[in-house]
Structures are given as structure tokens and as C-alpha cells.
Amino acid sequence: MDGAGPLRGYLGITLPLLRPALVVAAIINVINVFNSFPIIWAMTGGGPGFATDTPTTYLYKLAFDNQSVGEPAAMAVVNFGLILAVVLVYLRVVRRQEDTP
């Protein structure tokens, strides 16, 4: 890439080489969001209001603070489906990286 500036060099060379690592890091970060319940609950309790809620803390509030069962149960199934989809994408990316020479 003779004559390419710093931006073109980054977009044409560096970023494509970093893409597999960035995808894995992003997927692990998304999975970690669903596992951050104790930290958020201990620090803020999901408040003020619903400002710092994640899906897990919101489910907890609905189930135990509002004494509701149906909506949190349905949301838990959707949460499980989302996590399963993210894990499947992660496994596909990792498997693709192992297959490339």
C-alpha cells in the first residue's frame, strides 16, 4: 500500500488483522454484561429508577420487588435465547479461527 496515509493504512491493514480478536472480545463483553448482576446490585441496586439496570437486574426487580412472575419468566427465556445465540456466534468465530492456517 504505497502512498497510503495513516488512516488508509489502519483501515486496510491493521483493522482487518485485528478483526478476529475484536469479535471475540466483543462477544465475551456481551456475555459478561449478563453476568454482572452482583456488582450492579451491590453498588446501585439498579437505580435510580431503572437507570443502571441490565436485563438481569430488571428481571430481579420485576420478580421480587413487584411480585410478578409471568413477565420475568418470559424475559428469562428470552435472555437465555440471547445468551445461547451469542455463545453460538462465539463458538463459530473461534472454530473459524482454528481452521484458518
C-alpha positions in Angstrom: 0.0 0.0 0.0 2.5 2.5 -1.2 1.5 6.1 -0.7 -1.4 5.3 1.7 -1.9 7.7 4.6 -2.1 6.6 8.2 -5.9 6.3 8.1 -5.9 4.2 4.9 -3.1 2.0 6.4 -5.1 1.4 9.5 -8.3 0.6 7.7 -6.6 -1.5 5.1 -4.1 -3.4 7.1 -4.4 -3.1 10.9 -8.1 -3.3 11.3 -8.6 -6.5 9.2 -5.9 -8.2 11.1 -7.5 -7.2 14.4 -11.0 -8.2 13.4 -10.9 -11.7 14.8 -9.6 -10.5 18.2 -12.2 -7.7 18.3 -15.1 -10.0 17.5 -14.1 -12.4 20.3 -13.6 -9.5 22.7 -17.0 -8.0 21.9 -18.8 -11.4 22.3 -17.1 -12.0 25.6 -18.1 -8.5 26.7 -21.7 -9.1 25.8 -21.8 -12.3 27.8 -20.2 -10.5 30.7 -23.0 -8.0 30.8 -25.4 -10.8 31.6 -23.1 -11.9 34.5 -22.7 -8.5 36.2 -25.7 -8.8 38.5 -23.8 -8.9 41.9 -21.7 -5.9 41.1 -24.5 -3.7 39.9 -26.9 -4.8 42.6 -24.4 -4.2 45.4 -23.4 -0.7 44.1 -26.6 0.8 42.9 -29.5 -1.7 43.2 -30.3 -0.9 39.6 -31.2 2.6 40.4 -32.0 5.4 40.5 -35.2 4.2 38.9 -34.1 1.9 36.1 -31.0 3.9 35.0 -28.3 1.3 35.7 -30.4 -1.8 35.1 -29.2 -4.7 33.0 -31.7 -7.3 31.8 -30.8 -9.5 34.8 -31.3 -6.8 37.4 -34.5 -5.7 35.7 -35.8 -9.3 35.9 -34.9 -9.4 39.6 -36.8 -6.2 40.2 -39.9 -7.4 38.4 -39.8 -10.8 40.1 -39.1 -9.8 43.7 -39.9 -6.2 44.1 -43.2 -6.2 42.0 -44.1 -9.8 43.0 -44.7 -10.5 39.3 -43.9 -14.0 37.9 -45.1 -14.2 34.3 -43.3 -11.4 32.7 -39.9 -12.1 34.4 -40.2 -15.8 33.4 -40.8 -14.9 29.8 -37.9 -12.4 29.8 -35.7 -15.1 31.4 -36.4 -17.4 28.5 -35.6 -14.6 26.0 -32.4 -13.8 28.0 -31.4 -17.5 27.7 -32.0 -17.5 24.0 -29.9 -14.3 23.5 -27.1 -15.7 25.5 -27.3 -19.0 23.6 -27.2 -17.1 20.3 -24.1 -15.1 21.4 -22.3 -18.3 22.6 -23.0 -20.0 19.3 -21.6 -17.0 17.4 -18.6 -17.1 19.7 -18.0 -20.8 19.0 -18.4 -20.3 15.3 -15.8 -17.5 15.3 -13.4 -19.5 17.4 -13.8 -22.6 15.3 -13.2 -20.5 12.1 -10.0 -19.1 13.6 -8.8 -22.6 14.4 -9.5 -23.8 10.8 -7.5 -20.9 9.1 -3.8 -21.8 8.6 
